[in-house]
């Protein structure tokens, strides 16, 4: 019984060590030689303030294209949404995922803060909170 537990632990350790040595890849690329179909017509609802419409697109799924419907997404101030698109190069098709691109015409508006005086505004105009002004009950 002890031998089987030891053997199992050794085998498990060897498998974990081998898995740790294999590098992980963050991106998978593949070539598609079939052109995507024409975009489908979509009814675009009226946008809610603060949201923009991201149109639908064709995505490659295994061995065919599937339509991904458009959706409303939260607007990013100073950016424009660039929709998903397919690009043809050397007889192959490559998809560029939709993303936010900086709006070159956007001008940030600076809000001027009102200067605060070192003294509080008060009833007597002396900047002392009305505590020692003329007519104060402590001065009588």
C-alpha positions as CSV (number, residue, x, y, z in Angstrom):
1,X,0.0,0.0,0.0
2,X,2.8,2.4,0.9
3,X,4.6,1.7,-2.3
4,X,1.5,2.6,-4.4
5,X,1.1,5.9,-2.6
6,X,4.8,6.7,-3.1
7,X,4.7,5.8,-6.8
8,X,1.5,7.9,-7.2
9,X,3.2,10.9,-5.5
10,X,6.3,10.5,-7.6
11,X,4.3,10.3,-10.9
12,X,2.2,13.3,-9.9
13,X,5.4,15.3,-9.0
14,X,6.9,14.4,-12.4
15,X,3.8,15.5,-14.3
16,X,3.6,18.9,-12.4
17,X,7.3,19.5,-13.1
18,X,6.8,18.8,-16.8
19,X,3.8,21.0,-17.0
20,X,5.7,23.9,-15.4
21,X,8.5,23.6,-18.0
22,X,6.1,24.1,-21.0
23,X,5.8,27.8,-21.9
24,X,2.3,29.2,-22.1
25,X,1.3,31.2,-25.2
26,X,-0.9,34.2,-24.8
27,X,-2.2,34.3,-28.4
28,X,-3.3,31.7,-30.9
29,X,-3.1,32.7,-34.6
30,X,-4.6,30.8,-37.6
31,X,-5.2,31.5,-41.2
32,X,-8.6,31.7,-42.8
33,X,-8.9,31.6,-46.5
34,X,-12.7,32.0,-46.7
35,X,-14.0,35.5,-46.9
36,X,-16.5,36.6,-44.2
37,X,-20.1,37.1,-45.4
38,X,-21.5,40.6,-45.8
39,X,-22.5,42.2,-42.5
40,X,-26.1,41.5,-41.4
41,X,-28.6,44.3,-41.1
42,X,-29.2,45.2,-37.5
43,X,-31.8,47.5,-36.0
44,X,-29.9,50.0,-34.0
45,X,-31.8,51.2,-30.9
46,X,-31.7,54.8,-29.7
47,X,-28.6,55.1,-27.6
48,X,-28.9,55.8,-23.9
49,X,-26.9,58.9,-22.9
50,X,-23.4,57.9,-22.1
51,X,-23.4,54.8,-24.3
52,X,-22.5,54.1,-27.9
53,X,-23.4,51.4,-30.4
54,X,-20.8,48.7,-31.2
55,X,-22.0,47.1,-34.4
56,X,-22.2,43.3,-34.9
57,X,-19.6,41.4,-36.8
58,X,-18.7,38.0,-38.2
59,X,-16.5,35.9,-35.9
60,X,-14.7,32.6,-36.9
61,X,-15.9,29.7,-34.8
62,X,-14.2,26.4,-35.5
63,X,-14.9,25.9,-39.2
64,X,-17.4,28.6,-40.0
65,X,-18.4,32.2,-39.4
66,X,-21.0,33.1,-36.8
67,X,-22.7,36.5,-36.4
68,X,-22.1,38.3,-33.1
69,X,-24.9,40.8,-32.5
70,X,-24.2,44.5,-31.9
71,X,-24.5,46.0,-28.4
72,X,-24.5,49.2,-26.5
73,X,-21.3,49.9,-24.6
74,X,-20.3,52.6,-22.1
75,X,-18.8,55.7,-23.8
76,X,-15.2,56.6,-23.0
77,X,-14.7,60.4,-23.0
78,X,-12.1,61.4,-25.5
79,X,-12.3,58.1,-27.5
80,X,-14.2,56.7,-30.5
81,X,-15.2,53.1,-30.9
82,X,-13.5,51.3,-33.8
83,X,-15.7,48.3,-34.8
84,X,-14.4,44.8,-35.4
85,X,-13.3,44.3,-39.0
86,X,-11.7,41.8,-41.3
87,X,-8.6,42.5,-43.3
88,X,-7.4,40.5,-46.4
89,X,-3.7,40.0,-46.8
90,X,-2.1,37.5,-49.3
91,X,-5.3,35.6,-49.8
92,X,-5.9,35.2,-46.1
93,X,-8.4,37.0,-43.7
94,X,-7.4,38.4,-40.4
95,X,-9.9,39.8,-37.8
96,X,-9.1,43.0,-35.9
97,X,-11.1,43.2,-32.7
98,X,-13.1,46.3,-31.9
99,X,-11.3,48.8,-29.6
100,X,-11.3,52.3,-28.3
101,X,-9.1,54.8,-30.3
102,X,-8.2,58.2,-29.0
103,X,-10.3,60.9,-30.7
104,X,-7.8,63.3,-32.3
105,X,-10.3,66.2,-32.2
106,X,-11.1,65.9,-28.5
107,X,-10.2,68.8,-26.4
108,X,-10.3,68.3,-22.6
109,X,-12.2,71.0,-20.8
110,X,-10.5,72.2,-17.7
111,X,-12.8,73.3,-14.9
112,X,-11.5,76.3,-13.0
113,X,-11.8,76.0,-9.3
114,X,-12.9,79.0,-7.4
115,X,-10.2,80.4,-5.2
116,X,-11.0,80.1,-1.5
117,X,-10.1,83.0,0.7
118,X,-8.0,82.4,3.7
119,X,-10.8,83.8,5.8
120,X,-14.3,82.7,6.0
121,X,-17.0,85.0,4.6
122,X,-19.2,86.1,7.4
123,X,-21.8,88.6,8.5
124,X,-19.4,91.4,9.7
125,X,-17.1,91.3,6.6
126,X,-14.1,91.0,8.9
127,X,-13.3,87.4,8.1
128,X,-13.5,86.3,11.7
129,X,-16.8,84.4,11.6
130,X,-18.7,87.1,13.2
131,X,-17.3,86.3,16.6
132,X,-15.7,89.7,17.4
133,X,-17.7,92.0,15.2
134,X,-19.7,95.1,16.1
135,X,-23.0,94.2,17.7
136,X,-21.8,90.8,18.9
137,X,-23.4,89.9,22.3
138,X,-19.9,89.3,23.8
139,X,-18.9,92.9,23.0
140,X,-21.8,94.5,25.0
